[in-house]
Amino acid sequence: MVASKNIERLEHSSVRLTVSVAAENCRKEYDALLGEYSKSAAIPGFRRGHVPASVLERKYGDGLRLDAMGRVLEKAIEEAVGEIPEKPIAYSRPTLEGEPEFAIDKDFSFAVKYDVFPEFAAPDWKGLEIEVPEVRVETMDEEREIAAIRDRNAIVIEREASASAARGDVATVNYRQIGEDGLTVEGSAREDFTFEIGSGLNLYKFDDEILGMVKDSTKTIEKNFPEDFEYAELAGKTVKLEIVLTRLKEKKLPDLDDDFAQDVSEKYLTLADLKADVRRQLERRLDDRMRQIREKAVVDALMTRTTVDLPISMVEAELALRLENMMRQMGMDSMDKLDRMLAYSEKTRSDLLGEWRPGAEKSIATRLVLEKLASDGDYRCTDEDLEAELGRIAGESDMSVSEVRAEYEKHGNLEYLRDRIKEDRLMADILSAAKIGKGPKLSFVDAFADNQ
């Protein structure tokens, strides 16, 4: 059917496919369609299947030509795309450009645009130079972790009615934001909100303002928020709040002794056992974190050595997936609910996706580069490799190998695990050949700061 075709590469890994179909093929498709119309059309005065072509053309002329053009387009695109290496990616369907003129006895030319898999040169990873910070687990890190465990095992008891709220107390409050009209700002009221004073785990950060309050007392405050406040809906604003302290409790921390260690877990006989295990866990966490830091440094260095012109449809698909995941995690079942939540933050869905776009683009480009390097390097993952990895994961959890496998199969992630194994081997080779310099010294906490 296709008389000629031409492919033109455009920006963002899209192409324009121009196709020409000979007049005889346009006529053939039109006549075949006319025959189908003749068999099914019910025209007064004619037996079904015996309606003259001229009558059908007078009655269905425009519709016939449009249907015939649609068939020609579909068959020509399928044939042309099947003969060229530039196939549409899964996220993109060919879209017709303009309004091509279709005449039954003339050659028919048209153009479609679609996205293709991006072409790019795999970066050379030989001789990469990266810098990795120096981090170690200090005694203060152990003490902080022990303190957190101790806090989690604290007993919370009611304070006396006359007691004043102090930092570290557990407060239960009712609060509302008051508008200029003196009424409650819609959506701002909360009842029975419980938090630890000093933790800052409340929207308006009114920890300091409720210090000294007693149970059942009410306080009205005005609070100024800086331009860079973490919640955009409050940034740069001054709001009026009414806070009612309804309950006040204090935490009684357990003594730091062997009994405490045994209460934390039966596997500990002494406090020394607990501290030793905490140290091991911190060291393991730091090892994992340093591996992430090294790999990020490698990826950043690799990405300076190549450019990936991403298809827009690929980015849009990634953003849609992230949006779907966020809605599922937040228990939202409709876009209307999401839009209402965003409106409260004075944002739109477009604003949110715009904020996500740079990260999504970087993530996709990184994934494509690593996949290409793994493929070009012929890195493989055998069934034995997969079983070994499943065994390693099981060994770090309370699950059996079969249970771990079942979980990965349930979520369709076994192939993802295979890819990760191949990329881990690639990364190990890159790191072994890289020149790794010492970066600045960081505390344990700072090393995890940008990983929150």
C-alpha positions as CSV (number, residue, x, y, z in Angstrom):
1,M,0.0,0.0,0.0
2,V,2.7,2.5,0.9
3,A,4.3,4.1,-2.1
4,S,6.9,6.0,-0.2
5,K,7.8,7.0,3.3
6,N,10.2,9.4,5.0
7,I,11.2,9.7,8.7
8,E,12.3,13.0,10.2
9,R,13.8,13.2,13.7
10,L,12.5,16.0,15.9
11,E,13.3,17.2,19.4
12,H,12.4,15.3,22.5
13,S,12.9,12.0,20.8
14,S,9.9,12.4,18.6
15,V,9.7,11.7,14.8
16,R,7.6,12.8,11.9
17,L,6.6,10.0,9.6
18,T,5.5,11.2,6.1
19,V,3.7,8.5,4.0
20,S,2.4,8.5,0.5
21,V,-0.2,6.0,-0.7
22,A,-0.8,5.5,-4.5
23,A,-4.2,6.5,-5.9
24,E,-5.0,2.9,-6.9
25,N,-4.8,1.8,-3.3
26,C,-7.1,4.6,-2.2
27,R,-9.6,3.5,-4.8
28,K,-9.2,-0.1,-3.7
29,E,-10.0,0.7,-0.1
30,Y,-12.9,3.0,-1.1
31,D,-14.5,0.3,-3.4
32,A,-14.1,-2.4,-0.7
33,L,-15.9,-0.1,1.8
34,L,-18.6,0.7,-0.7
35,G,-19.2,-3.0,-1.1
36,E,-19.6,-3.4,2.7
37,Y,-22.1,-0.4,2.7
38,S,-24.0,-2.0,-0.1
39,K,-24.5,-5.3,1.8
40,S,-25.7,-3.6,5.0
41,A,-27.5,-0.4,3.9
42,A,-31.3,-0.3,4.1
43,I,-32.5,2.1,1.4
44,P,-36.2,2.3,0.6
45,G,-36.9,1.0,-2.9
46,F,-33.9,-1.3,-3.0
47,R,-33.3,-4.8,-1.8
48,R,-30.5,-5.1,0.8
49,G,-27.3,-5.9,-1.0
50,H,-28.5,-4.5,-4.3
51,V,-28.2,-0.7,-3.7
52,P,-26.4,1.0,-6.6
53,A,-23.1,2.6,-5.8
54,S,-24.3,5.9,-7.1
55,V,-27.2,5.9,-4.6
56,L,-24.9,5.0,-1.7
57,E,-22.5,7.8,-2.7
58,R,-25.3,10.4,-2.8
59,K,-26.5,9.4,0.6
60,Y,-23.2,8.6,2.4
61,G,-20.7,10.4,0.3
62,D,-18.8,12.4,3.0
63,G,-19.0,9.5,5.5
64,L,-17.7,7.0,2.9
65,R,-14.7,9.2,2.1
66,L,-13.9,9.7,5.8
67,D,-14.2,6.0,6.6
68,A,-12.1,5.1,3.6
69,M,-9.4,7.7,4.6
70,G,-9.4,6.2,8.1
71,R,-8.8,2.7,6.8
72,V,-6.0,3.9,4.5
73,L,-4.4,5.8,7.3
74,E,-4.6,2.8,9.7
75,K,-3.2,0.3,7.2
76,A,-0.5,2.7,5.8
77,I,0.8,3.6,9.2
78,E,0.9,0.0,10.4
79,E,2.8,-1.0,7.2
80,A,5.2,1.9,7.3
81,V,6.0,1.6,11.0
82,G,6.6,-2.1,10.5
83,E,9.3,-1.4,7.9
84,I,11.3,1.2,9.9
85,P,13.4,0.9,13.1
86,E,11.8,4.0,14.6
87,K,8.9,2.3,16.4
88,P,6.5,4.3,18.7
89,I,7.1,3.7,22.4
90,A,4.4,2.2,24.5
91,Y,3.3,5.6,25.9
92,S,2.9,7.3,22.4
93,R,0.4,6.8,19.6
94,P,0.9,8.3,16.1
95,T,-1.1,11.5,15.8
96,L,-2.1,13.0,12.5
97,E,-0.7,16.3,11.6
98,G,-3.0,18.8,10.0
99,E,-6.0,17.9,7.8
100,P,-4.7,16.0,4.8
101,E,-6.8,16.0,1.7
102,F,-8.2,12.6,0.7
103,A,-9.4,12.1,-2.9
104,I,-10.3,8.7,-4.1
105,D,-8.4,8.8,-7.4
106,K,-5.4,10.8,-6.3
107,D,-2.2,9.9,-4.4
108,F,-2.7,10.5,-0.7
109,S,0.0,11.9,1.5
110,F,-0.1,12.5,5.2
111,A,2.3,12.9,8.2
112,V,2.1,11.6,11.7
113,K,4.1,12.4,14.8
114,Y,5.0,10.0,17.6
115,D,7.7,9.4,20.3
116,V,10.5,6.9,19.9
117,F,12.9,5.4,22.3
118,P,15.7,8.0,22.9
119,E,19.0,7.5,21.2
120,F,22.1,8.4,23.1
121,A,25.7,7.5,23.5
122,A,26.5,5.3,26.5
123,P,28.9,7.3,28.6
124,D,32.5,6.0,29.1
125,W,32.8,5.1,32.8
126,K,36.6,4.4,32.7
127,G,38.5,6.8,34.9
128,L,35.6,8.4,36.7
129,E,36.6,10.7,39.6
130,I,34.2,11.1,42.5
131,E,34.4,12.4,46.0
132,V,32.8,10.7,49.0
133,P,32.5,12.3,52.5
134,E,34.1,10.8,55.5
135,V,31.5,9.5,58.1
136,R,31.8,7.3,61.1
137,V,29.5,6.2,63.9
138,E,30.3,8.1,67.1
139,T,29.4,7.5,70.7
140,M,26.8,10.4,70.5
141,D,25.1,8.5,67.7
142,E,24.7,5.4,69.9
143,E,23.5,7.6,72.7
144,R,20.9,9.3,70.5
145,E,19.6,5.9,69.3
146,I,19.4,4.6,72.8
147,A,17.6,7.7,73.9
148,A,15.1,7.2,71.1
149,I,14.5,3.6,72.2
150,R,14.1,4.7,75.8
151,D,11.6,7.4,74.6
152,R,9.5,4.8,72.7
153,N,9.3,2.7,75.9
154,A,8.3,5.6,78.1
155,I,5.1,5.5,80.2
156,V,2.7,8.4,79.7
157,I,0.7,9.5,82.7
158,E,-1.7,12.3,83.4
159,R,-0.4,15.4,84.9
160,E,-2.1,17.2,87.8
161,A,-4.9,19.6,86.7
162,S,-2.9,22.6,87.9
163,A,0.3,21.6,86.1
164,S,1.7,24.0,83.5
165,A,2.5,22.6,80.0
166,A,6.2,22.1,79.7
167,R,8.5,21.0,76.9
168,G,8.4,17.2,76.5
169,D,4.9,16.9,77.8
170,V,2.2,15.2,75.6
171,A,-0.5,17.7,74.9
172,T,-4.0,17.2,73.5
173,V,-5.5,20.3,72.0
174,N,-8.4,21.6,70.0
175,Y,-7.5,24.5,67.7
176,R,-8.8,26.6,64.9
177,Q,-7.6,29.4,62.7
178,I,-9.7,32.6,62.9
179,G,-10.3,34.7,59.9
180,E,-10.7,38.5,59.7
181,D,-14.4,38.1,60.0
182,G,-14.0,36.3,63.4
183,L,-15.2,33.0,62.0
184,T,-13.3,29.7,61.7
185,V,-11.3,29.4,58.5
186,E,-12.8,26.5,56.6
187,G,-10.8,23.3,57.0
188,S,-8.5,24.6,59.7
189,A,-10.2,23.2,62.9
190,R,-8.9,20.1,64.6
191,E,-10.1,18.4,67.7
192,D,-8.2,16.0,70.0
193,F,-4.9,16.7,68.3
194,T,-2.1,15.1,70.3
195,F,1.6,15.8,70.0
196,E,4.7,16.2,72.1
197,I,5.5,19.8,73.0
198,G,8.8,20.8,71.4
199,S,8.6,18.2,68.6
200,G,7.2,20.8,66.2
201,L,4.9,18.1,64.8
202,N,1.9,20.4,64.3
203,L,1.0,22.5,61.3
204,Y,1.2,25.9,62.9
205,K,4.3,25.2,65.1
206,F,2.6,26.6,68.2
207,D,4.8,24.6,70.7
208,D,6.3,27.6,72.4
209,E,2.9,29.4,72.5
210,I,1.3,26.7,74.7
211,L,4.1,26.5,77.2
212,G,2.7,27.4,80.7
213,M,-1.0,26.6,79.7
214,V,-3.0,24.5,82.1
215,K,-5.6,21.9,81.4
216,D,-9.0,23.3,80.0
217,S,-7.5,26.8,79.4
218,T,-7.9,28.7,76.1
219,K,-5.3,30.9,74.4
220,T,-5.7,33.1,71.4
221,I,-2.5,34.0,69.6
222,E,-1.3,35.7,66.4
223,K,1.6,34.0,64.7
224,N,3.9,35.3,62.0
225,F,5.3,32.8,59.5
226,P,8.5,33.4,57.5
227,E,8.5,33.6,53.7
228,D,10.4,30.3,53.6
229,F,8.1,28.4,55.9
230,E,7.8,24.7,55.1
231,Y,4.1,24.9,54.4
232,A,3.4,27.2,51.4
233,E,-0.1,28.0,52.5
234,L,1.2,29.8,55.6
235,A,4.5,31.2,54.2
236,G,4.8,35.0,54.8
237,K,1.4,35.2,56.5
238,T,0.2,36.2,59.9
239,V,-2.7,34.1,61.3
240,K,-4.9,34.2,64.4
241,L,-5.3,30.9,66.3
242,E,-7.4,29.8,69.1
243,I,-6.0,26.9,71.1
244,V,-7.7,24.9,73.9
245,L,-5.6,22.5,76.0
246,T,-7.8,19.6,76.8
247,R,-5.3,17.1,78.2
248,L,-1.8,17.1,79.5
249,K,0.4,14.1,80.1
250,E,4.1,13.6,81.0
251,K,6.4,10.8,79.9
252,K,8.2,8.7,82.5
253,L,11.4,7.4,81.0
254,P,12.6,3.9,82.1
255,D,15.9,3.5,83.9
256,L,18.8,2.8,81.7
257,D,19.7,-0.7,83.1
258,D,19.6,-4.4,82.3
259,D,15.9,-4.6,83.0
260,F,15.3,-1.9,80.4
261,A,17.3,-3.9,77.8
262,Q,15.3,-7.0,78.6
263,D,12.0,-5.1,78.2
264,V,13.1,-3.9,74.7
265,S,13.8,-7.5,73.5
266,E,14.2,-10.9,75.0
267,K,17.4,-11.3,72.9
268,Y,19.2,-8.8,75.2
269,L,20.3,-10.0,78.6
270,T,22.2,-6.8,79.6
271,L,22.3,-3.1,78.7
272,A,25.7,-3.8,77.1
273,D,24.0,-6.3,74.7
274,L,21.5,-3.7,73.7
275,K,24.2,-1.0,73.1
276,A,26.3,-3.5,71.1
277,D,23.4,-4.3,68.8
278,V,22.5,-0.7,68.4
279,R,26.1,0.0,67.3
280,R,25.9,-2.9,64.8
281,Q,22.6,-1.6,63.4
282,L,24.0,2.0,63.0
283,E,27.1,0.6,61.3
284,R,24.9,-1.4,58.9
285,R,22.8,1.7,58.2
286,L,25.8,3.8,57.5
287,D,27.3,1.2,55.2
288,D,24.0,1.2,53.2
289,R,24.0,5.0,53.2
290,M,27.6,5.3,52.0
291,R,26.9,2.9,49.2
292,Q,24.0,5.2,48.2
293,I,26.3,8.2,48.3
294,R,28.9,6.5,46.2
295,E,26.4,5.4,43.6
296,K,24.8,8.8,43.5
297,A,28.2,10.4,42.9
298,V,28.9,7.9,40.1
299,V,25.5,8.6,38.5
300,D,26.0,12.3,38.7
301,A,29.4,11.9,37.0
302,L,28.0,9.6,34.3
303,M,25.2,12.0,33.5
304,T,27.7,14.8,32.7
305,R,29.1,12.5,30.0
306,T,26.0,12.0,28.0
307,T,22.7,13.7,27.1
308,V,19.3,11.9,26.9
309,D,16.6,13.7,25.0
310,L,13.6,12.3,26.8
311,P,10.2,11.8,25.0
312,I,7.5,14.0,26.5
313,S,5.1,11.0,26.7
314,M,7.7,9.0,28.7
315,V,8.0,11.8,31.3
316,E,4.2,12.3,31.4
317,A,3.8,8.5,32.1
318,E,6.3,8.7,34.9
319,L,4.5,11.7,36.4
320,A,1.1,10.0,36.1
321,L,2.5,6.9,37.9
322,R,3.9,9.1,40.7
323,L,0.6,10.9,41.1
324,E,-1.2,7.6,41.2
325,N,1.1,6.2,43.9
326,M,0.7,9.4,46.0
327,M,-3.0,9.2,45.8
328,R,-3.0,5.5,46.8
329,Q,-0.7,6.2,49.8
330,M,-3.0,9.0,50.9
331,G,-6.1,6.9,50.4
332,M,-7.6,9.2,47.7
333,D,-9.9,7.6,45.2
334,S,-10.6,10.6,43.0
335,M,-8.8,13.5,41.4
336,D,-11.4,15.9,42.8
337,K,-10.2,15.0,46.3
338,L,-6.6,15.6,45.3
339,D,-7.5,19.0,43.7
340,R,-9.3,20.1,46.9
341,M,-6.3,19.1,49.0
342,L,-4.0,21.0,46.7
343,A,-6.3,24.1,46.7
344,Y,-5.9,24.3,50.5
345,S,-2.1,24.7,49.8
346,E,-2.9,27.2,47.0
347,K,-1.6,24.8,44.4
348,T,-3.0,23.1,41.4
349,R,-2.3,19.7,40.0
350,S,-0.2,21.3,37.3
351,D,1.9,23.1,40.0
352,L,2.5,19.8,41.7
353,L,3.6,18.0,38.5
354,G,5.8,20.9,37.5
355,E,7.6,20.6,40.8
356,W,8.0,16.9,40.2
357,R,9.1,17.1,36.6
358,P,12.9,17.8,37.0
359,G,13.2,14.9,39.4
360,A,11.2,12.6,37.2
361,E,13.3,13.5,34.2
362,K,16.5,12.9,36.0
363,S,15.2,9.6,37.3
364,I,14.2,8.4,33.9
365,A,17.4,9.5,32.2
366,T,19.5,7.8,34.9
367,R,17.5,4.6,34.6
368,L,18.0,4.6,30.8
369,V,21.7,5.2,31.0
370,L,22.3,2.4,33.6
371,E,20.1,0.0,31.5
372,K,22.2,0.8,28.4
373,L,25.5,0.4,30.2
374,A,24.3,-2.9,31.7
375,S,23.1,-4.1,28.3
376,D,26.3,-3.0,26.4
377,G,28.4,-4.7,29.1
378,D,26.4,-7.9,28.8
379,Y,25.7,-8.0,32.6
380,R,23.4,-10.8,33.4
381,C,21.3,-12.3,36.2
382,T,20.8,-16.0,36.2
383,D,18.1,-17.9,38.1
384,E,20.8,-18.9,40.6
385,D,21.7,-15.2,41.1
386,L,18.1,-14.4,41.6
387,E,17.7,-17.2,44.2
388,A,20.8,-16.0,46.0
389,E,19.5,-12.4,46.2
390,L,16.1,-13.6,47.5
391,G,17.9,-15.6,50.1
392,R,19.9,-12.6,51.2
393,I,16.7,-10.5,51.5
394,A,15.1,-13.3,53.5
395,G,18.1,-13.5,55.8
396,E,17.6,-9.8,56.7
397,S,13.9,-10.2,57.5
398,D,11.6,-12.6,59.3
399,M,10.4,-14.1,56.0
400,S,11.4,-17.3,54.2
401,V,12.8,-17.3,50.7
402,S,9.5,-18.6,49.3
403,E,7.6,-15.8,51.1
404,V,10.0,-13.2,49.8
405,R,9.6,-14.5,46.3
406,A,5.8,-14.5,46.6
407,E,5.9,-10.9,47.7
408,Y,8.0,-9.9,44.7
409,E,5.7,-11.9,42.3
410,K,2.6,-10.4,43.9
411,H,3.7,-6.9,43.0
412,G,5.3,-7.9,39.7
413,N,8.8,-6.9,40.8
414,L,10.9,-10.0,40.0
415,E,12.1,-8.5,36.8
416,Y,12.9,-5.3,38.6
417,L,15.0,-7.4,41.1
418,R,16.9,-9.0,38.1
419,D,17.6,-5.6,36.7
420,R,18.8,-4.3,40.1
421,I,21.2,-7.3,40.4
422,K,22.7,-6.5,37.0
423,E,23.0,-2.8,37.8
424,D,24.6,-3.6,41.1
425,R,27.3,-5.6,39.3
426,L,27.8,-2.7,36.8
427,M,28.1,-0.3,39.7
428,A,30.6,-2.5,41.5
429,D,32.8,-2.5,38.3
430,I,32.5,1.2,37.9
431,L,33.4,1.9,41.5
432,S,36.4,-0.5,41.3
433,A,37.8,1.5,38.4
434,A,36.9,4.9,39.7
435,K,39.2,7.3,41.5
436,I,37.5,8.0,44.8
437,G,38.7,11.1,46.7
438,K,38.0,12.0,50.3
439,G,35.3,14.5,50.7
440,P,34.4,16.6,53.8
441,K,33.9,15.0,57.2
442,L,30.2,14.7,58.0
443,S,28.4,13.6,61.1
444,F,26.2,10.5,61.0
445,V,23.0,12.7,61.1
446,D,24.3,15.0,58.3
447,A,25.1,12.0,56.1
448,F,21.4,11.1,56.1
449,A,20.1,14.7,55.9
450,D,19.4,14.8,52.2
451,N,17.9,11.3,52.2
452,Q,14.8,12.2,54.2
